[in-house]
Amino acid sequence: MAKNVMLRFVDVQRDMPEKRAPDLRRQDFDEIYSEFAREKAAEQAARCSQCGVPYCQSHCPLHNNIPDWLRLTAEGRLREAYDLAQATNTFPEICGRICPQDRLCEGNCVIEQAGHGTVTIGSVEKYITDAAFDQGWVKPITNGGERAESVGIVGAGPGGLAAADMLRRHGIQVTVYDRHDRAGGLMTYGIPGFKLEKDVVMRRIRQLEEGGVTFVLNCNVGEDISFDAIRGQHDAVLIATGVYKSRELTAPGAGADGIVRAIDYLTASNRQNFGDDVPDFESGALNAKGKRVVVIGGGDTAMDCVRTAVRQGADSVKCLYRRDRTNMPGSQREVANAEEEGVEFAWLSAPQGFAGDAVTGVMVQKMRLGEPDVTGRQMPELIEGSDYVEDADLVIKALGFEPEDLPKLWGVEGLEVSRWGTVIADFRTHETSIEGVYACGDIQRGASLVVWAIRDGREAAEAMLAYIDAATSIAAE
């Protein structure tokens, strides 16, 4: 009988890949974690308890078969581990890098609850797929035969790309339309390189291109091509635009120069790191170098902004959030990384206004947490007489994102949207109010995680295949 290599959590401590020192990682946009060595990945994977009810799997939006690919990794069967990880996740190497594992799989690990420290699921997932690329196991998409039917996908983010991958594996012709000059959506232009190096995204784009996916870039639907024209060219259409409209501040002075949107700031930084010509970066408008930076918000986008500002050479970086650390929506791991890199957090603090035509300061009001709201979260309340001014040369608004008004923007009749502006679609099939038109990811569910967009894209692809097959059968009768 083969020796059981698992259940090592009692005698093997949790260990993450080595993290570069803060003073080194502040100087560049490279990822901060090194790669596991094969032996270390196997050792950490062997800590899995192989529990009968795998809460890590049930709390993963993709329901990845985590215990089994951990066991295969521990046994040195890496190619099988990759095949299993890839079966449920289109981009495991990306999820391994940017998923908030502390809130999902790792946060629900049974041995963590028992006090032994969670299995480092994300790091092993990243290692498996990076090893697969290094070994040449990741191949261009193949299918059992090309089909004449086609699907148009609006949006080259994680949801659209996940759907494109699945559809091509079934021989469907796929064209992806995107407003940017590179595919990837927020994975390319929103998430900084220190969390997700861009060559990781670009190699997946190349795999899709080599597999027959056609990309139409620099294409604004409603301007360069109408939505009706896209519908007319394809048998089904998927709306996967994401949500890019930034929430705004209404406080006095909010229109001052030097107060910018997080999406503009992060996009400029990522473009500059690609080597693009970015006038607003060169002029200093979207560059934190030498400035006193204040970021408003407590989500993962805010963490991306503060850590980007540090790397750009800001004189100081402070983050204002109206609740406390425990109640912030962003990853606690990202907060810890930001603190190591020199970011200062002002908890229970909210902006009440801004000083200067070109911003010179943020008027801050201290808060306390009061009674819970309908969601159970304690509501922040102002503390009278506690206001002060925080000096600032650059203020970055990281307040979240909302959907654009697609029916108006695209001139589409019959596309139903919610009162929040999200496209109304079935949460199983993702079909919208227009026959043959589907929606997935943030434009359907609101601003959320990459892993949820991947799940939605895969589900939508399955539903579109069923729709196309049904239409083909009717036509053949």
C-alpha positions, -999 to +999 in steps of 0.1 A: +000+000+000+013+034-009+024+056+019+000+084+028+019+117+024-010+139+036-022+150+070+012+167+078-003+197+094+006+186+129+043+183+123+048+208+094+041+245+100+023+267+076+049+285+054+044+311+027+068+316-002+095+341+007+084+377+006+109+403-006+119+429+020+098+461+020+127+484+012+134+463-019+099+458-031+091+496-028+115+502-056+097+483-084+064+468-095+076+431-095+055+406-075+064+406-039+063+368-033+089+344-047+079+311-062+077+279-042+104+253-049+090+219-059+099+204-026+084+233-006+051+232-026+048+194-020+055+199+017+029+226+021+003+207+000+009+177+023-005+197+052-040+193+038-062+172+061-082+157+032-114+164+052-146+147+042-164+180+037-139+203+020-150+237+031-122+252+010-138+238-021-174+248-011-163+284-004-144+288-037-168+304-063-154+280-089-157+250-065-121+240-074-112+204-064-086+218-040-080+187-018-073+165-048-049+188-065-031+194-032-027+156-028-014+152-064+011+180-057+022+164-025+028+131-044+048+149-071+022+144-098+023+180-110+009+175-145-022+157-131-025+185-105-025+211-132-050+192-154-073+190-124-069+227-115-075+237-151-106+216-154-126+241-132-106+273-134-097+290-167-069+311-151-056+293-119-023+311-120-041+344-118-065+334-091-036+320-071-021+355-072-050+378-067-079+359-050-085+370-014-078+335-002-080+347+034-118+354+028-125+323+006-107+290+005-080+295+031-103+314+054-125+283+056-097+257+059-105+232+087-070+230+101-070+268+104-101+265+126-082+239+147-053+263+153-027+248+130-026+275+103-043+272+070-029+253+040-013+279+016-038+270-011-032+301-033+005+298-034+003+261-044-023+269-071+001+296-085+030+272-084+012+244-102+002+265-132+035+284-134+052+250-134+028+238-162+038+268-183+075+262-177+072+226-186+052+233-218+021+215-206-001+245-213-011+241-250-032+263-274-069+256-272-080+226-294-115+213-302-131+183-318-140+203-349-147+238-360-183+250-361-198+277-382-217+294-354-202+324-337-204+344-305-196+380-299-182+390-265-182+426-254-154+430-229-120+413-226-119+410-189-118+377-169-155+369-175-154+375-212-121+356-216-132+327-195-163+324-218-141+327-249-119+299-238-148+275-231-166+283-264-134+278-285-129+244-269-163+235-284-154+248-318-175+280-317-160+310-335-154+338-310-148+375-315-140+397-284-146+434-286-129+457-261-124+494-257-087+491-247-056+485-268-048+453-248-071+426-237-074+416-200-096+444-186-088+452-150-063+423-149-042+443-174-049+480-165-064+479-130-044+455-109-008+466-103+022+444-113+032+438-077+001+416-074-001+404-109+028+408-133+015+416-168+034+389-186+012+364-167-019+380-182-003+384-217+007+348-220-030+338-214-041+363-241-016+347-265-029+312-257-064+324-266-052+341-298-033+309-308-065+290-300-085+310-326-101+338-305-103+370-325-098+403-306-111+436-319-094+462-297-097+500-294-134+494-302-160+514-283-194+498-287-219+525-295-193+546-313-170+524-335-196+497-339-232+494-328-245+467-304-271+458-330-243+453-356-226+429-332-258+410-327-263+408-364-229+393-369-232+365-343-255+338-332-253+349-295-237+378-277-222+380-242-220+414-223-189+412-201-180+449-199-173+450-161-182+482-142-159+512-148-180+542-136-164+555-104-184+566-075-180+603-068-176+625-038-200+654-032-181+671-004-171+708-009-141+713-031-143+678-046-137+692-081-103+706-072-072+698-093-053+669-078-083+649-069-084+619-092-102+586-098-085+554-088-092+538-122-074+567-140-045+566-116-040+528-118-044+527-155-018+554-160+006+535-138+001+502-156+004+519-190+036+536-179+050+502-167+041+488-202+063+515-217+034+534-232+034+572-237+012+585-208+010+623-209-009+626-176+018+605-159+046+626-173+029+659-164+026+647-128-013+647-128-014+609-123+020+605-107+026+604-069+063+611-070+073+637-043+037+642-032+017+638-001-009+613-011-042+606+005-063+576-007-100+575+003-115+541+006-110+507+023-113+481-005-087+462-025-086+491-051-076+515-023-048+491-013-036+489-049-035+527-050-016+532-017+010+506-026+014+521-061+020+555-047+047+542-025+065+527-055+062+559-074+081+577-047+054+596-028+067+617+002+039+602+023+009+579+018-021+578+040-054+559+036-087+572+051-114+548+058-147+555+076-149+522+095-123+504+115-098+478+104-120+448+113-149+462+092-129+471+061-139+453+028-104+448+015-080+419+021-063+420+055-032+405+039-030+436+016-033+459+045-004+442+062+017+444+030+008+481+027+018+488+063+051+470+059+058+493+029+052+525+049+015+533+043-003+550+073-039+541+079-064+566+094-092+544+105-127+558+114-119+589+093-141+604+065-135+633+042-158+663+047-143+686+022-111+697+004-089+728+006-074+746-024-082+751-061-053+727-066-059+705-036-037+712-005-056+693+021-084+670+030-108+681+058-113+650+079-140+642+104-134+614+129-160+587+132-173+561+157-192+529+149-229+531+159-258+507+156-258+480+129-276+487+096-298+462+077-267+443+066-255+439+102-225+462+098-222+490+123-229+524+108-202+551+111-213+582+130-196+616+131-178+627+163-186+664+167-156+687+171-130+661+160-123+675+125-088+683+113-070+689+080-048+663+064-022+678+041-023+665+006-010+672-029-028+642-046-061+627-035-072+594-050-108+584-048-111+546-044-148+545-035-159+516-057-174+513-092-209+514-107-222+503-141-224+526-171-258+532-185-255+506-213-290+509-228-284+547-233-247+543-242-253+516-268-288+527-279-302+493-271-340+489-266-353+461-245-322+455-224-334+455-188-313+468-161-317+470-123-321+502-103-284+500-097-277+499-134-266+462-136-279+441-165-307+419-153-298+383-163-307+348-150-281+338-124-279+303-138-281+308-175-270+345-176-296+352-203-308+388-204-342+402-214-331+400-251-331+366-267-296+353-275-279+380-254-262+370-221-244+389-194-217+379-169-194+392-143-195+427-127-220+441-152-245+415-139-236+411-102-220+445-095-184+451-086-169+419-073-140+395-076-121+382-106-129+346-095-167+353-096-163+368-131-145+336-143-173+315-128-200+336-145-182+335-178-179+297-178-216+293-169-226+318-196-206+298-221-224+266-212-258+284-216-248+299-249-237+265-262-271+250-253-289+280-270-268+276-302-273+238-302-311+242-298-312+268-326-291+246-348-314+216-342-345+236-350-329+249-382-320+214-393-356+201-389 
